[in-house]
Amino acid sequence: VTLKEWFLLTGSVVIGVSLGDTLYLWSIREIGSSRTMAIVGIVPLPTLVFEHYLLGQPFPARFVAGCFFVVAGVACLSRRESAAEDVVGHLKLGVVLSLSATLLWGLSTVMIKPALANLSPIEANSVRMPLVATLLFGGYVLTRSPRNGPPVTGKTAVIVGFTGLLGMGIGSYLFLKSIDMIGPTKTAVLGALAPVFTMVMAAFFLKEPITKLIFVGVFLCVCGVLLVL
C-alpha cells in the first residue's frame, strides 16, 4: 500500500464523515430534514463530475440522464413534507450547507476508489472505522456542554451499539465493496435510493399513504437506476 493510497483513504474519512456529515446535520437544524434530503439527493451529480475529472471516467449521455432521473425522484420523495415543514433557521445558510455536504461526499466517494487498489474492503474498513470513531469522539469532547446530561442506560447503549454495527460496520463494508466493484458514481446513484426504501417501509409498517408524488418519485428513481446499470 503506497503513501498516496493511505492519504486518499484517511482523507476520504475526514472529508466525507467529519466535514460532510457535520454540514449535513447542521443543514437539517437550519432548514429541516425534508428540504435537506431534497438537496443532498443530487450527490450522484458531483460524484459523476469528480470521477470524470479525477479518475478520467467518460461522461456517457445515458449515465448522466440516469443521474438526473434519480435526483428528480429523490426530490419528489423528499418534498412530500417540505411544504408543511417550517424553516427554523436561515434558509440560504441551510442550502449552502447542504450543497457543500454533497460536494464533500462526492469527492470522498471518488477518493476511495484508488485507495482500494491494494486494500480489500475489510482492510480499508478496519482503518476507516477507528479513524471515524476518533474524529467523532474528539469533536464530541471539544463541543460538549459543561453540564452533565442524563446517564446512558444499558438499553440505550445496546441500541446505539447495534445500530452502529449495522450502519458503520456492515453498511460501510458494503459501501466500500460496491465502490470497488461498480465504481463511485454508480454507488452514489444506488445509495441515493434510500428514500425509496424508506417510503416502502413506511407504507408497509406505519401504514402511511402512497401519494401521487411518492409514486412519481419512485418511478423516476427506478428509471434512473435502469439507465445507470
GROMACS elastic network, one bead per residue, 0.5 to 0.9 nm:
[ bonds ]
;  ai    aj funct       b0    kb
    1     4     6  0.82830   500
    1     5     6  0.63970   500
    1     6     6  0.71850   500
    1   115     6  0.86264   500
    1   117     6  0.81475   500
    1   118     6  0.56599   500
    1   119     6  0.72297   500
    2     5     6  0.52834   500
    2     6     6  0.65376   500
    2     7     6  0.87218   500
    2   115     6  0.89784   500
    2   118     6  0.84011   500
    3     6     6  0.51236   500
    3     7     6  0.61430   500
    3     8     6  0.86763   500
    4     8     6  0.61821   500
    4     9     6  0.86035   500
    4   115     6  0.78277   500
    5     8     6  0.50775   500
    5     9     6  0.61105   500
    5    10     6  0.86324   500
    5   112     6  0.86619   500
    5   114     6  0.67743   500
    5   116     6  0.75179   500
    5   117     6  0.78146   500
    5   118     6  0.82265   500
    5   119     6  0.89697   500
    6     9     6  0.51081   500
    6    10     6  0.61503   500
    6    11     6  0.82273   500
    6   115     6  0.68069   500
    7    10     6  0.53831   500
    7    11     6  0.57143   500
    7    12     6  0.83778   500
    7   115     6  0.81440   500
    8    12     6  0.59596   500
    8    13     6  0.87353   500
    8   108     6  0.85886   500
    8   111     6  0.55715   500
    8   112     6  0.64969   500
    8   113     6  0.88996   500
    8   114     6  0.76197   500
    8   115     6  0.56740   500
    9    12     6  0.53316   500
    9    13     6  0.67735   500
    9   108     6  0.88474   500
    9   111     6  0.70401   500
    9   112     6  0.58931   500
    9   113     6  0.89893   500
    9   114     6  0.86966   500
    9   115     6  0.55065   500
    9   116     6  0.81065   500
    9   124     6  0.75045   500
    9   127     6  0.83347   500
    9   128     6  0.74097   500
   10    13     6  0.52413   500
   10    14     6  0.64727   500
   10    15     6  0.87215   500
   10   127     6  0.81021   500
   10   128     6  0.69109   500
   10   131     6  0.76966   500
   11    14     6  0.51200   500
   11    15     6  0.59835   500
   11    16     6  0.82081   500
   11   108     6  0.75070   500
   11   111     6  0.77627   500
   11   112     6  0.88832   500
   12    15     6  0.52049   500
   12    16     6  0.55963   500
   12    17     6  0.77466   500
   12   104     6  0.88741   500
   12   105     6  0.85152   500
   12   107     6  0.76627   500
   12   109     6  0.70169   500
   12   110     6  0.84135   500
   12   111     6  0.59281   500
   12   112     6  0.63777   500
   12   128     6  0.88621   500
   13    16     6  0.53147   500
   13    17     6  0.53033   500
   13    18     6  0.67041   500
   13    19     6  0.87054   500
   13   108     6  0.72006   500
   13   128     6  0.65695   500
   13   129     6  0.88085   500
   13   131     6  0.74990   500
   13   132     6  0.66590   500
   14    17     6  0.57929   500
   14    19     6  0.63347   500
   14    20     6  0.83653   500
   14   108     6  0.84670   500
   14   131     6  0.86623   500
   14   132     6  0.79481   500
   14   135     6  0.80611   500
   15    18     6  0.60704   500
   15    19     6  0.52076   500
   15    20     6  0.60924   500
   15    21     6  0.88462   500
   15   104     6  0.58692   500
   15   105     6  0.72705   500
   15   107     6  0.78086   500
   15   108     6  0.59569   500
   16    19     6  0.59418   500
   16    21     6  0.65991   500
   16   101     6  0.79897   500
   16   104     6  0.56468   500
   16   106     6  0.80991   500
   16   107     6  0.77183   500
   16   108     6  0.50907   500
   16   109     6  0.76679   500
   17    20     6  0.54286   500
   17    21     6  0.50627   500
   17    22     6  0.73279   500
   17   104     6  0.89338   500
   17   105     6  0.80624   500
   17   108     6  0.86184   500
   17   132     6  0.71636   500
   17   135     6  0.89820   500
   17   136     6  0.87456   500
   18    21     6  0.60916   500
   18    22     6  0.61327   500
   18    23     6  0.88252   500
   18   132     6  0.75040   500
   18   135     6  0.68198   500
   18   136     6  0.70009   500
   18   139     6  0.87573   500
   19    22     6  0.52168   500
   19    23     6  0.62430   500
   19    24     6  0.86343   500
   19   101     6  0.75636   500
   19   104     6  0.74492   500
   19   105     6  0.89948   500
   20    23     6  0.53265   500
   20    24     6  0.61972   500
   20    25     6  0.88013   500
   20    98     6  0.88664   500
   20   100     6  0.74247   500
   20   102     6  0.72945   500
   20   103     6  0.81797   500
   20   104     6  0.54557   500
   20   105     6  0.59937   500
   20   108     6  0.88597   500
   21    25     6  0.62048   500
   21    26     6  0.85065   500
   21   101     6  0.68689   500
   21   105     6  0.83455   500
   22    25     6  0.53004   500
   22    26     6  0.61462   500
   22    27     6  0.85841   500
   22   101     6  0.81454   500
   23    27     6  0.60384   500
   23    28     6  0.86801   500
   23    94     6  0.89174   500
   23    97     6  0.54589   500
   23    98     6  0.67420   500
   23   100     6  0.72944   500
   23   101     6  0.56850   500
   24    27     6  0.51009   500
   24    28     6  0.64174   500
   24    29     6  0.88813   500
   24    36     6  0.75136   500
   24    40     6  0.82009   500
   24    94     6  0.88505   500
   24    97     6  0.66366   500
   24    98     6  0.57348   500
   24    99     6  0.88883   500
   24   100     6  0.84602   500
   24   101     6  0.57564   500
   24   102     6  0.84523   500
   25    28     6  0.50903   500
   25    29     6  0.64799   500
   25    30     6  0.88488   500
   25    33     6  0.88237   500
   25    36     6  0.89484   500
   25    98     6  0.88875   500
   26    29     6  0.51753   500
   26    30     6  0.64505   500
   26    31     6  0.89133   500
   26    94     6  0.75538   500
   26    97     6  0.72433   500
   26    98     6  0.85555   500
   27    30     6  0.50173   500
   27    31     6  0.60536   500
   27    32     6  0.71797   500
   27    33     6  0.81044   500
   27    35     6  0.89819   500
   27    36     6  0.64018   500
   27    89     6  0.89419   500
   27    93     6  0.76116   500
   27    95     6  0.71775   500
   27    96     6  0.82550   500
   27    97     6  0.54990   500
   27    98     6  0.58075   500
   27   101     6  0.89742   500
   28    31     6  0.54822   500
   28    34     6  0.82229   500
   28    35     6  0.79365   500
   28    36     6  0.58578   500
   28    37     6  0.85384   500
   28    94     6  0.73663   500
   28    98     6  0.84269   500
   29    32     6  0.58131   500
   29    33     6  0.78815   500
   29    87     6  0.89071   500
   29    88     6  0.74033   500
   29    89     6  0.70054   500
   29    94     6  0.80973   500
   30    87     6  0.67085   500
   30    88     6  0.58432   500
   30    90     6  0.56848   500
   30    91     6  0.68069   500
   30    93     6  0.73757   500
   30    94     6  0.52910   500
   30    95     6  0.88684   500
   31    34     6  0.81975   500
   31    35     6  0.63464   500
   31    36     6  0.67552   500
   31    85     6  0.84963   500
   31    86     6  0.75244   500
   31    88     6  0.61996   500
   31    89     6  0.59788   500
   31    90     6  0.68556   500
   31    91     6  0.58750   500
   31    92     6  0.89034   500
   31    93     6  0.85467   500
   31    94     6  0.55405   500
   31    95     6  0.78401   500
   32    35     6  0.58960   500
   32    36     6  0.62514   500
   32    37     6  0.86978   500
   32    82     6  0.81905   500
   32    85     6  0.69758   500
   32    86     6  0.74132   500
   32    87     6  0.64915   500
   32    88     6  0.75064   500
   32    89     6  0.86790   500
   32    94     6  0.86138   500
   33    36     6  0.50561   500
   33    37     6  0.59067   500
   33    38     6  0.85214   500
   33    78     6  0.84252   500
   33    82     6  0.84196   500
   33    85     6  0.87317   500
   34    37     6  0.51857   500
   34    38     6  0.62402   500
   34    39     6  0.87943   500
   34    77     6  0.88470   500
   34    78     6  0.51548   500
   34    79     6  0.61776   500
   34    80     6  0.77584   500
   34    81     6  0.63331   500
   34    82     6  0.53465   500
   34    85     6  0.76385   500
   35    38     6  0.51156   500
   35    39     6  0.63808   500
   35    40     6  0.87655   500
   35    75     6  0.87031   500
   35    78     6  0.69170   500
   35    79     6  0.68901   500
   35    81     6  0.86306   500
   35    82     6  0.59189   500
   35    85     6  0.85029   500
   35    94     6  0.88733   500
   35    95     6  0.84801   500
   36    39     6  0.52289   500
   36    40     6  0.61263   500
   36    41     6  0.84230   500
   36    78     6  0.83675   500
   36    94     6  0.76356   500
   36    95     6  0.75277   500
   36    97     6  0.89749   500
   36    98     6  0.61211   500
   37    40     6  0.52760   500
   37    41     6  0.59487   500
   37    74     6  0.78470   500
   37    75     6  0.75871   500
   37    77     6  0.89544   500
   37    78     6  0.58340   500
   37    79     6  0.84730   500
   37    98     6  0.84754   500
   37   195     6  0.86548   500
   38    41     6  0.53793   500
   38    42     6  0.78210   500
   38    71     6  0.83104   500
   38    72     6  0.88107   500
   38    74     6  0.62813   500
   38    76     6  0.76439   500
   38    77     6  0.78046   500
   38    78     6  0.50894   500
   38    79     6  0.65084   500
   38    82     6  0.89798   500
   39    42     6  0.61693   500
   39    43     6  0.84329   500
   39    71     6  0.88443   500
   39    74     6  0.88884   500
   39    75     6  0.72701   500
   39    78     6  0.88776   500
   39    95     6  0.74173   500
   39    98     6  0.62158   500
   39    99     6  0.67756   500
   39   102     6  0.82589   500
   40    43     6  0.57309   500
   40    71     6  0.89289   500
   40    98     6  0.58855   500
   40    99     6  0.65908   500
   40   101     6  0.72626   500
   40   102     6  0.55349   500
   40   192     6  0.87756   500
   41    44     6  0.75711   500
   41    70     6  0.80722   500
   41    71     6  0.55405   500
   41    72     6  0.82900   500
   41    73     6  0.87722   500
   41    74     6  0.57323   500
   41    75     6  0.66796   500
   41    78     6  0.86963   500
   41   102     6  0.80710   500
   41   192     6  0.60885   500
   41   193     6  0.87446   500
   42    45     6  0.57060   500
   42    46     6  0.75218   500
   42    67     6  0.81914   500
   42    68     6  0.80100   500
   42    70     6  0.82186   500
   42    71     6  0.51518   500
   42    72     6  0.83469   500
   42    74     6  0.82502   500
   42    75     6  0.85284   500
   42    99     6  0.85364   500
   42   102     6  0.70752   500
   42   192     6  0.81832   500
   43    46     6  0.57678   500
   43    47     6  0.63071   500
   43    48     6  0.86972   500
   43    71     6  0.80436   500
   43    99     6  0.86789   500
   43   101     6  0.86347   500
   43   103     6  0.71238   500
   43   105     6  0.70809   500
   43   106     6  0.60886   500
   43   188     6  0.67984   500
   43   189     6  0.78574   500
   43   192     6  0.74913   500
   44    47     6  0.50269   500
   44    48     6  0.60190   500
   44    49     6  0.87136   500
   44    67     6  0.60922   500
   44    68     6  0.84317   500
   44    70     6  0.83911   500
   44    71     6  0.76335   500
   44   102     6  0.85475   500
   44   106     6  0.70984   500
   44   184     6  0.87808   500
   44   185     6  0.59247   500
   44   186     6  0.78588   500
   44   187     6  0.84247   500
   44   188     6  0.51214   500
   44   189     6  0.52591   500
   44   190     6  0.88484   500
   44   191     6  0.87847   500
   44   192     6  0.74687   500
   45    48     6  0.50776   500
   45    49     6  0.63534   500
   45    50     6  0.87017   500
   45    64     6  0.79602   500
   45    67     6  0.64655   500
   45    68     6  0.76514   500
   45    71     6  0.82837   500
   45   102     6  0.89068   500
   45   106     6  0.79761   500
   45   185     6  0.80541   500
   45   188     6  0.88008   500
   45   189     6  0.87008   500
   46    50     6  0.60195   500
   46    51     6  0.83897   500
   46   102     6  0.71339   500
   46   103     6  0.58719   500
   46   104     6  0.88135   500
   46   105     6  0.84808   500
   46   106     6  0.53864   500
   46   107     6  0.75544   500
   46   185     6  0.88214   500
   47    50     6  0.51770   500
   47    51     6  0.59857   500
   47    52     6  0.84884   500
   47   102     6  0.85549   500
   47   103     6  0.76883   500
   47   105     6  0.77492   500
   47   107     6  0.63860   500
   47   108     6  0.86585   500
   47   109     6  0.70719   500
   47   110     6  0.66428   500
   47   184     6  0.68703   500
   47   185     6  0.54874   500
   47   188     6  0.70659   500
   48    51     6  0.51798   500
   48    52     6  0.61603   500
   48    53     6  0.88060   500
   48    57     6  0.85457   500
   48    59     6  0.79650   500
   48    64     6  0.79914   500
   48    67     6  0.84530   500
   48   106     6  0.78658   500
   48   110     6  0.87497   500
   48   184     6  0.78723   500
   48   185     6  0.53296   500
   48   186     6  0.86534   500
   48   188     6  0.87644   500
   49    52     6  0.51383   500
   49    53     6  0.63133   500
   49    54     6  0.83875   500
   49    59     6  0.84515   500
   49   106     6  0.85526   500
   49   185     6  0.89354   500
   50    53     6  0.53213   500
   50    54     6  0.56085   500
   50    55     6  0.75519   500
   50    56     6  0.89785   500
   50   106     6  0.69661   500
   50   107     6  0.62176   500
   50   110     6  0.66691   500
   51    54     6  0.53803   500
   51    55     6  0.50854   500
   51    56     6  0.65977   500
   51    57     6  0.59494   500
   51    58     6  0.86393   500
   51   106     6  0.86364   500
   51   107     6  0.82632   500
   51   109     6  0.89772   500
   51   110     6  0.58696   500
   51   111     6  0.88548   500
   51   183     6  0.88523   500
   51   184     6  0.71983   500
   51   185     6  0.71753   500
   52    55     6  0.57389   500
   52    58     6  0.60102   500
   52    59     6  0.67744   500
   53    56     6  0.54810   500
   53    57     6  0.73845   500
   54    57     6  0.81388   500
   54   110     6  0.79906   500
   54   111     6  0.87870   500
   55   110     6  0.79578   500
   55   113     6  0.89298   500
   55   114     6  0.84904   500
   59    62     6  0.87252   500
   59    63     6  0.72018   500
   59    64     6  0.70103   500
   60    63     6  0.52936   500
   60    64     6  0.64147   500
   60    65     6  0.87416   500
   61    64     6  0.51619   500
   61    65     6  0.61265   500
   61    66     6  0.85891   500
   62    65     6  0.50986   500
   62    66     6  0.61745   500
   62    67     6  0.87525   500
   62   227     6  0.59963   500
   62   228     6  0.69064   500
   63    66     6  0.50985   500
   63    67     6  0.63846   500
   63    68     6  0.88553   500
   63   186     6  0.89503   500
   63   224     6  0.84915   500
   63   227     6  0.62503   500
   63   229     6  0.83181   500
   64    67     6  0.51301   500
   64    68     6  0.64126   500
   64    69     6  0.87476   500
   64   227     6  0.87726   500
   64   228     6  0.79998   500
   65    68     6  0.51740   500
   65    69     6  0.62372   500
   65    70     6  0.87562   500
   65   224     6  0.71534   500
   65   227     6  0.72779   500
   65   228     6  0.81442   500
   66    69     6  0.50641   500
   66    70     6  0.62971   500
   66    71     6  0.86277   500
   66   189     6  0.84462   500
   66   221     6  0.84267   500
   66   223     6  0.70988   500
   66   225     6  0.62078   500
   66   226     6  0.74177   500
   66   228     6  0.52530   500
   66   229     6  0.88591   500
   67    70     6  0.52447   500
   67    71     6  0.61825   500
   67    72     6  0.86425   500
   67   185     6  0.87470   500
   67   186     6  0.88617   500
   67   189     6  0.65005   500
   67   221     6  0.89711   500
   67   224     6  0.61164   500
   67   225     6  0.79303   500
   67   227     6  0.83866   500
   67   228     6  0.72408   500
   68    72     6  0.60646   500
   68    73     6  0.84804   500
   68   224     6  0.72152   500
   69    72     6  0.51588   500
   69    73     6  0.61113   500
   69    74     6  0.86461   500
   69   220     6  0.53715   500
   69   221     6  0.60438   500
   69   222     6  0.84051   500
   69   223     6  0.67508   500
   69   225     6  0.81900   500
   69   227     6  0.88430   500
   70    74     6  0.61152   500
   70    75     6  0.85116   500
   70   189     6  0.69213   500
   70   190     6  0.87401   500
   70   192     6  0.73999   500
   70   193     6  0.75640   500
   70   217     6  0.83644   500
   70   218     6  0.88592   500
   70   220     6  0.60765   500
   70   222     6  0.75551   500
   70   223     6  0.76615   500
   70   225     6  0.70340   500
   71    74     6  0.52145   500
   71    75     6  0.61806   500
   71    76     6  0.87483   500
   71   189     6  0.84736   500
   71   192     6  0.78912   500
   71   220     6  0.84987   500
   71   221     6  0.76209   500
   71   224     6  0.84888   500
   72    75     6  0.50519   500
   72    76     6  0.63304   500
   72    77     6  0.87850   500
   72   217     6  0.71506   500
   72   220     6  0.68089   500
   72   221     6  0.76460   500
   73    76     6  0.51406   500
   73    77     6  0.63186   500
   73    78     6  0.86431   500
   73   193     6  0.87453   500
   73   196     6  0.87843   500
   73   214     6  0.85203   500
   73   216     6  0.69902   500
   73   218     6  0.61269   500
   73   219     6  0.72319   500
   73   222     6  0.85280   500
   73   224     6  0.84429   500
   74    77     6  0.50754   500
   74    78     6  0.60184   500
   74    79     6  0.83476   500
   74   192     6  0.72760   500
   74   193     6  0.71857   500
   74   194     6  0.86686   500
   74   195     6  0.66579   500
   74   196     6  0.77849   500
   74   217     6  0.61913   500
   74   218     6  0.79717   500
   74   220     6  0.83178   500
   74   221     6  0.70223   500
   75    78     6  0.51918   500
   75    79     6  0.58609   500
   75    80     6  0.88546   500
   75   217     6  0.73720   500
   76    79     6  0.51517   500
   76    80     6  0.67582   500
   76   213     6  0.59913   500
   76   214     6  0.65435   500
   76   215     6  0.89126   500
   76   216     6  0.71636   500
   76   218     6  0.84451   500
   76   220     6  0.89351   500
   77    80     6  0.59062   500
   77    81     6  0.88666   500
   77   195     6  0.65817   500
   77   196     6  0.74264   500
   77   199     6  0.79102   500
   77   213     6  0.68559   500
   77   214     6  0.53201   500
   77   215     6  0.84562   500
   77   216     6  0.82877   500
   77   217     6  0.53135   500
   77   218     6  0.74813   500
   78    81     6  0.70267   500
   78    82     6  0.72609   500
   78   195     6  0.73449   500
   78   214     6  0.87461   500
   78   217     6  0.88207   500
   79    83     6  0.73267   500
   79   213     6  0.83665   500
   80    83     6  0.73599   500
   80    84     6  0.87280   500
   80   211     6  0.86300   500
   80   213     6  0.70138   500
   80   214     6  0.73613   500
   81    84     6  0.56006   500
   81    85     6  0.62216   500
   82    86     6  0.79263   500
   83    86     6  0.79033   500
   87    90     6  0.72030   500
   87    91     6  0.67724   500
   88    91     6  0.85011   500
   89    93     6  0.81923   500
   89    94     6  0.76637   500
   90    93     6  0.53351   500
   90    94     6  0.61222   500
   90    95     6  0.87355   500
   91    94     6  0.51268   500
   91    95     6  0.62505   500
   91    96     6  0.87073   500
   92    95     6  0.51636   500
   92    96     6  0.62300   500
   92    97     6  0.85908   500
   93    96     6  0.51587   500
   93    97     6  0.61077   500
   93    98     6  0.86184   500
   94    97     6  0.50636   500
   94    98     6  0.61346   500
   94    99     6  0.86240   500
   95    98     6  0.51373   500
   95    99     6  0.61642   500
   95   100     6  0.84801   500
   96    99     6  0.52133   500
   96   100     6  0.60063   500
   96   101     6  0.85394   500
   97   100     6  0.50830   500
   97   101     6  0.61471   500
   97   102     6  0.87808   500
   98   101     6  0.50965   500
   98   102     6  0.64178   500
   98   103     6  0.88541   500
   99   102     6  0.51705   500
   99   103     6  0.64039   500
   99   104     6  0.87663   500
  100   103     6  0.51794   500
  100   104     6  0.62772   500
  100   105     6  0.86225   500
  101   104     6  0.51327   500
  101   105     6  0.60507   500
  101   106     6  0.85037   500
  102   105     6  0.50516   500
  102   106     6  0.60082   500
  102   107     6  0.85564   500
  103   106     6  0.51407   500
  103   107     6  0.62031   500
  103   108     6  0.85090   500
  104   107     6  0.51782   500
  104   108     6  0.59765   500
  104   109     6  0.85545   500
  105   108     6  0.50065   500
  105   109     6  0.60839   500
  105   110     6  0.86533   500
  106   109     6  0.52658   500
  106   110     6  0.63875   500
  106   111     6  0.87272   500
  106   184     6  0.82889   500
  106   185     6  0.83381   500
  106   188     6  0.78719   500
  107   110     6  0.52374   500
  107   111     6  0.61689   500
  107   112     6  0.88646   500
  108   111     6  0.51218   500
  108   112     6  0.65393   500
  109   112     6  0.54414   500
  109   113     6  0.72368   500
  109   176     6  0.89893   500
  109   179     6  0.78351   500
  109   184     6  0.57212   500
  109   185     6  0.81187   500
  109   187     6  0.85942   500
  109   188     6  0.77872   500
  110   113     6  0.56973   500
  110   114     6  0.79072   500
  110   179     6  0.85377   500
  110   183     6  0.82116   500
  110   184     6  0.54620   500
  110   185     6  0.78656   500
  111   114     6  0.63722   500
  111   115     6  0.66993   500
  111   184     6  0.87228   500
  112   116     6  0.63943   500
  112   176     6  0.76643   500
  112   179     6  0.75531   500
  112   180     6  0.84880   500
  112   184     6  0.80137   500
  113   116     6  0.55378   500
  113   117     6  0.72930   500
  113   176     6  0.83738   500
  113   179     6  0.62222   500
  113   180     6  0.62134   500
  113   183     6  0.69170   500
  113   184     6  0.67715   500
  114   117     6  0.54005   500
  114   118     6  0.86699   500
  114   180     6  0.88798   500
  115   118     6  0.73211   500
  115   119     6  0.72581   500
  115   124     6  0.83398   500
  116   120     6  0.64062   500
  116   121     6  0.71228   500
  116   124     6  0.72195   500
  116   176     6  0.83483   500
  116   179     6  0.88197   500
  116   180     6  0.67745   500
  117   120     6  0.81360   500
  117   180     6  0.84903   500
  119   122     6  0.80273   500
  119   123     6  0.59373   500
  119   124     6  0.60233   500
  120   123     6  0.51816   500
  120   124     6  0.61559   500
  120   125     6  0.84947   500
  120   176     6  0.87852   500
  120   177     6  0.81803   500
  120   180     6  0.87021   500
  121   124     6  0.50385   500
  121   125     6  0.59143   500
  121   126     6  0.84968   500
  121   172     6  0.89399   500
  121   173     6  0.60517   500
  121   174     6  0.80821   500
  121   175     6  0.86775   500
  121   176     6  0.54825   500
  121   177     6  0.55559   500
  121   180     6  0.77824   500
  122   125     6  0.50573   500
  122   126     6  0.61426   500
  122   127     6  0.88197   500
  122   173     6  0.64292   500
  122   176     6  0.84408   500
  122   177     6  0.85287   500
  123   126     6  0.51348   500
  123   127     6  0.66798   500
  123   128     6  0.88441   500
  124   127     6  0.53010   500
  124   128     6  0.61796   500
  124   129     6  0.87143   500
  124   173     6  0.85377   500
  124   176     6  0.80085   500
  125   129     6  0.58651   500
  125   130     6  0.86428   500
  125   169     6  0.78951   500
  125   172     6  0.70609   500
  125   173     6  0.61974   500
  125   176     6  0.77177   500
  126   129     6  0.58287   500
  126   130     6  0.69444   500
  126   131     6  0.89651   500
  127   130     6  0.60202   500
  127   131     6  0.64861   500
  127   132     6  0.88338   500
  128   131     6  0.51999   500
  128   132     6  0.60419   500
  128   133     6  0.86494   500
  129   133     6  0.61267   500
  129   134     6  0.85418   500
  129   168     6  0.72134   500
  129   169     6  0.77310   500
  129   172     6  0.86183   500
  130   133     6  0.50510   500
  130   134     6  0.60801   500
  130   135     6  0.85964   500
  131   134     6  0.50914   500
  131   135     6  0.61436   500
  131   136     6  0.85373   500
  132   135     6  0.52339   500
  132   136     6  0.60394   500
  132   137     6  0.83912   500
  133   136     6  0.52661   500
  133   137     6  0.59030   500
  133   138     6  0.83082   500
  134   137     6  0.52671   500
  134   138     6  0.59494   500
  134   139     6  0.85374   500
  135   138     6  0.50874   500
  135   139     6  0.61737   500
  135   140     6  0.86434   500
  136   139     6  0.50320   500
  136   140     6  0.61718   500
  136   141     6  0.86836   500
  137   141     6  0.61839   500
  137   142     6  0.86216   500
  138   141     6  0.51541   500
  138   142     6  0.62458   500
  138   143     6  0.86537   500
  139   142     6  0.51635   500
  139   143     6  0.60798   500
  139   144     6  0.82153   500
  140   143     6  0.52797   500
  140   144     6  0.54933   500
  141   144     6  0.55825   500
  141   145     6  0.89294   500
  144   147     6  0.83748   500
  145   148     6  0.72997   500
  145   149     6  0.84268   500
  148   151     6  0.83451   500
  149   152     6  0.87486   500
  150   153     6  0.89595   500
  152   155     6  0.82994   500
  152   156     6  0.62946   500
  152   157     6  0.67215   500
  153   156     6  0.52393   500
  153   157     6  0.63111   500
  153   158     6  0.87634   500
  154   157     6  0.50795   500
  154   158     6  0.62318   500
  154   159     6  0.87120   500
  155   158     6  0.51648   500
  155   159     6  0.62727   500
  155   160     6  0.86464   500
  156   159     6  0.51616   500
  156   160     6  0.60943   500
  156   161     6  0.84343   500
  157   160     6  0.51833   500
  157   161     6  0.59575   500
  157   162     6  0.84858   500
  158   161     6  0.50847   500
  158   162     6  0.60097   500
  158   163     6  0.85682   500
  159   162     6  0.51637   500
  159   163     6  0.61304   500
  159   164     6  0.83872   500
  160   163     6  0.53017   500
  160   164     6  0.59675   500
  160   165     6  0.85592   500
  161   164     6  0.50362   500
  161   165     6  0.61504   500
  161   166     6  0.87261   500
  162   165     6  0.50858   500
  162   166     6  0.63368   500
  162   167     6  0.86616   500
  163   166     6  0.50715   500
  163   167     6  0.59409   500
  163   168     6  0.79806   500
  164   167     6  0.52161   500
  164   168     6  0.52444   500
  164   169     6  0.66346   500
  164   170     6  0.89102   500
  165   168     6  0.57458   500
  165   170     6  0.63865   500
  165   171     6  0.81952   500
  166   169     6  0.55503   500
  166   170     6  0.51036   500
  166   171     6  0.58930   500
  166   172     6  0.85162   500
  167   170     6  0.60676   500
  167   172     6  0.64860   500
  168   171     6  0.56794   500
  168   172     6  0.51288   500
  168   173     6  0.79327   500
  169   172     6  0.54514   500
  169   173     6  0.62413   500
  169   174     6  0.87766   500
  170   173     6  0.51637   500
  170   174     6  0.62408   500
  170   175     6  0.85874   500
  171   174     6  0.52266   500
  171   175     6  0.61300   500
  171   176     6  0.87640   500
  172   176     6  0.62694   500
  172   177     6  0.85522   500
  173   176     6  0.52408   500
  173   177     6  0.60981   500
  173   178     6  0.85324   500
  174   178     6  0.59704   500
  174   179     6  0.86016   500
  175   178     6  0.51661   500
  175   179     6  0.63600   500
  175   180     6  0.87267   500
  175   187     6  0.74228   500
  175   191     6  0.85153   500
  176   179     6  0.51342   500
  176   180     6  0.62101   500
  176   181     6  0.86830   500
  177   180     6  0.50870   500
  177   181     6  0.62060   500
  177   182     6  0.86204   500
  178   181     6  0.51223   500
  178   182     6  0.58397   500
  178   183     6  0.69886   500
  178   184     6  0.80302   500
  178   186     6  0.85341   500
  178   187     6  0.60802   500
  179   182     6  0.55903   500
  179   184     6  0.50640   500
  179   185     6  0.82412   500
  179   186     6  0.79498   500
  179   187     6  0.58954   500
  179   188     6  0.87385   500
  180   183     6  0.59642   500
  180   184     6  0.80456   500
  182   185     6  0.82568   500
  182   186     6  0.62957   500
  182   187     6  0.68501   500
  183   186     6  0.58935   500
  183   187     6  0.63049   500
  183   188     6  0.88107   500
  184   187     6  0.51583   500
  184   188     6  0.61279   500
  184   189     6  0.87239   500
  185   189     6  0.61542   500
  185   190     6  0.86260   500
  186   189     6  0.50503   500
  186   190     6  0.62015   500
  186   191     6  0.83977   500
  186   225     6  0.86050   500
  186   228     6  0.68376   500
  186   229     6  0.75491   500
  187   190     6  0.52316   500
  187   191     6  0.59105   500
  187   192     6  0.85070   500
  188   192     6  0.60758   500
  188   193     6  0.89383   500
  189   192     6  0.51808   500
  189   193     6  0.70227   500
  189   224     6  0.83576   500
  189   225     6  0.72228   500
  189   228     6  0.80270   500
  190   193     6  0.54429   500
  190   194     6  0.80175   500
  190   225     6  0.70696   500
  191   194     6  0.61364   500
  192   195     6  0.73561   500
  192   196     6  0.86957   500
  192   221     6  0.88626   500
  193   196     6  0.53707   500
  193   197     6  0.69870   500
  193   198     6  0.89008   500
  193   218     6  0.87797   500
  193   221     6  0.69307   500
  193   222     6  0.88039   500
  193   225     6  0.89370   500
  194   197     6  0.54088   500
  194   198     6  0.62136   500
  194   199     6  0.87754   500
  195   199     6  0.60663   500
  195   200     6  0.85706   500
  195   218     6  0.87774   500
  196   199     6  0.52698   500
  196   200     6  0.63288   500
  196   201     6  0.87123   500
  196   214     6  0.86045   500
  196   217     6  0.79461   500
  196   218     6  0.60112   500
  196   221     6  0.78197   500
  197   200     6  0.50819   500
  197   201     6  0.60891   500
  197   202     6  0.83835   500
  198   201     6  0.52738   500
  198   202     6  0.59599   500
  198   203     6  0.85417   500
  199   203     6  0.60770   500
  199   204     6  0.85380   500
  199   208     6  0.82374   500
  199   210     6  0.82010   500
  199   214     6  0.77524   500
  199   218     6  0.88627   500
  200   203     6  0.51969   500
  200   204     6  0.61703   500
  200   205     6  0.85479   500
  200   210     6  0.87513   500
  201   205     6  0.57240   500
  201   206     6  0.74832   500
  201   207     6  0.88044   500
  202   205     6  0.54287   500
  202   207     6  0.64218   500
  202   208     6  0.58095   500
  202   209     6  0.87274   500
  203   206     6  0.56297   500
  203   209     6  0.62347   500
  203   210     6  0.69063   500
  204   207     6  0.55584   500
  204   208     6  0.75519   500
  205   208     6  0.81260   500
  210   213     6  0.82206   500
  210   214     6  0.61335   500
  210   215     6  0.67879   500
  211   214     6  0.52173   500
  211   215     6  0.63016   500
  211   216     6  0.87109   500
  212   215     6  0.50291   500
  212   216     6  0.61403   500
  212   217     6  0.85275   500
  213   216     6  0.51230   500
  213   217     6  0.60962   500
  213   218     6  0.86813   500
  214   218     6  0.62060   500
  214   219     6  0.85450   500
  215   218     6  0.52638   500
  215   219     6  0.61423   500
  215   220     6  0.86646   500
  216   219     6  0.50457   500
  216   220     6  0.61314   500
  216   221     6  0.85937   500
  217   220     6  0.52378   500
  217   221     6  0.62218   500
  217   222     6  0.86987   500
  218   221     6  0.51104   500
  218   222     6  0.61872   500
  218   223     6  0.86285   500
  219   222     6  0.52432   500
  219   223     6  0.62219   500
  219   224     6  0.86044   500
  220   223     6  0.51216   500
  220   224     6  0.60849   500
  220   225     6  0.86685   500
  221   224     6  0.50482   500
  221   225     6  0.62319   500
  221   226     6  0.86789   500
  222   225     6  0.51909   500
  222   226     6  0.62603   500
  222   227     6  0.87307   500
  223   226     6  0.51660   500
  223   227     6  0.63382   500
  223   228     6  0.87747   500
  224   227     6  0.51724   500
  224   228     6  0.62676   500
  224   229     6  0.87179   500
  225   228     6  0.50606   500
  225   229     6  0.60148   500
  226   229     6  0.54012   500
